[in-house]
Amino acid sequence: MSERQPPATYTVVVNDAGQYSVWPVHRAVPGGWREVGVRGDRDSCLDHVEKVWAGPRPA
């Protein structure tokens, strides 16, 4: 039997161009991006991005 992994925690990040993304907290935030102070599971982070980002969306 495999061990159950705890749910992944993500952070919402933004770059200087105002683009948002979600990033796993166990990895270093890439250069040019900064955390906005919102953490949680992937879906809750994506919900936050959806509320605050009026920029272009992927097709």
WOQUI-V191955 format. One record per pair of residues at least 12 apart in sequence whose C-alpha atoms are under 10 Angstrom apart, sorted by the first residue. I is the first residue (numbers start at 1). GAP is how many residues later the second one is. D is the distance in Angstrom with one decimal. If there is no record, write none. Layout:
I/GAP/D
I/GAP/D
//
This chain:
7/33/9.4
7/34/7.2
7/35/9.3
8/16/7.2
8/17/8.2
8/18/8.8
8/32/8.2
8/33/6.2
8/34/7.5
9/13/9.8
9/14/8.6
9/15/6.1
9/16/6.0
9/17/8.0
9/30/6.8
9/31/5.2
9/32/5.0
9/33/6.9
9/35/10.0
9/36/9.2
10/12/6.2
10/13/5.3
10/14/4.3
10/15/5.2
10/16/8.3
10/17/9.5
10/28/8.4
10/29/5.5
10/30/5.5
10/31/5.8
10/32/5.8
10/33/9.2
10/34/9.0
10/35/6.9
10/36/9.5
11/12/5.3
11/13/6.3
11/14/5.9
11/15/9.7
11/18/9.2
11/23/9.7
11/24/6.6
11/25/7.8
11/26/7.3
11/27/5.7
11/28/4.3
11/29/6.7
11/30/8.4
11/31/8.3
11/33/9.8
11/34/6.8
11/35/9.6
12/12/9.0
12/13/9.4
12/17/10.0
12/21/9.8
12/22/8.4
12/23/5.8
12/24/5.9
12/25/7.0
12/26/5.6
12/27/6.5
12/28/8.8
12/30/9.3
12/32/9.7
12/33/6.0
12/34/8.0
12/36/8.0
12/37/7.4
13/16/7.9
13/17/9.4
13/19/9.8
13/20/6.1
13/21/5.2
13/22/4.3
13/23/5.7
13/24/8.3
13/25/8.4
13/26/9.7
13/32/9.6
13/36/9.1
14/18/8.5
14/19/5.4
14/20/5.6
14/21/6.5
14/22/6.8
14/35/9.6
14/39/9.7
15/15/9.7
15/16/9.0
15/17/5.8
15/18/4.4
15/19/6.4
15/20/9.0
15/21/10.0
16/16/7.0
16/17/7.3
16/18/8.7
17/15/9.5
17/16/9.6
17/38/9.9
18/15/9.7
18/35/8.0
18/36/9.4
18/37/7.9
19/14/9.1
19/30/9.4
19/34/7.4
19/35/9.2
19/36/7.1
19/37/8.7
19/38/10.0
20/13/8.9
20/14/9.7
20/15/9.7
20/16/9.4
20/26/9.4
20/28/9.8
20/29/6.4
20/30/9.2
20/32/8.8
20/33/6.8
20/34/9.8
20/35/8.8
21/12/9.1
21/14/9.6
21/24/8.7
21/25/7.9
21/28/7.2
21/32/9.7
22/13/9.2
22/16/9.6
22/17/9.0
22/18/9.9
22/19/9.8
22/20/7.3
22/21/9.6
22/23/6.5
22/24/6.9
22/26/9.8
22/27/8.2
23/12/9.0
23/16/9.4
23/19/8.6
23/22/9.2
24/15/9.4
24/16/9.7
24/17/9.3
24/18/8.6
25/14/8.2
25/15/9.4
//
